[in-house]
Amino acid sequence: MSLPNFTYLAPTSLEEACNLLVQHQGKIRTKAGGTDLMVRLAQRAFKPEYIMGIRNIPNLAEISFNPDEGLRLGAMTLLSEVAENPVVQEHYPMLARAARSTATVQIRNMGTVMGNICNASPSADNSPTLVAMNARIVAVSSAGERQIPIDEFFLGPGRSALEPTEIAREILVPTPSPRSGVSYQKISPRSKVDIAAVNVGAMVVVDEQGACRQARICLGAVGPVPLRAASAEEFLLGKTITDAVAEEAGALAGSDASPISDVRASKEYRRLMVVILTKRALLEARHGTGI
């Protein structure tokens, strides 16, 4: 695999990295695991003069959990680490499932969750659950830091809300509410290691009687960005999530989707799969509430 010529930079602090982004603005790309970046370089999708690797910056590979603050995933946290981490498996099992379903073992051992998000692919495995769980991206620059709600992070295929001089430092995921449940569902053309033809993340929170008081449903690979199924979410409020209710919500989610046909699936197939996977996700999430 041949690559265009570039100069490799390896900062050892976030401050140094942010200064490099300002110094070489418009001519530099940031590399975490590099599993997406290297392919796009080989395809000549872009030809930066500089590649900045952030592997040598301390504390970017940390996973931490605090019940009051939630889960923190550093920018260099590998997909395999999220999939296998006992804390993630206990408190955020669907984040572990999504990471585990991403690509192959080799890619999971090199690629990062943050890279999967910042690549801003509509079909990314890790986006739907993070959107469903209302995660935030912490971005830092020479001017300071800000938190970007993940709902506002995706602007289009390959486009995110990160400014050219910002680095995405970590992902923050709130602590799950009492009586909440989450699900991640995916279907791909040939096998589970393929890019998703459709994927769905769902979170529901119910009251003591089992009625839905909050629902967040995210549809992947059926629009230019991961899409919230707003009609389905509104429909679920106040209802007990039975098979029939989940099926109707799935139909509404199918209407919320805007799929296209490509080499992985036709738009008709994708819309049908949104209906089916949303129903499955809602029933699994309801089961996870314990009610």
Secondary structure by P-SEA (a helix, b strand, c coil): ccccbbbbbbbccaaaaaaaaaaccccbbbbcccaaaaaaaaaccccccbbbbccccccccbbbbbccccbbbcccccaaaaacccccccccaaaaaaaaacccccccccccaaaaaaaccccccccaaaaaabbbbbbbcccbbbbbcccccccccccccccccccccbbbbccccccbbbbbbbcccccccccccbbbbbbbbbcccccccbbbbbbcccccccccaaaaaaaaccccccaaaaaaaaaaaaaaccccccccccaaaaaaaaaaaaaaaaaaaaaaccc
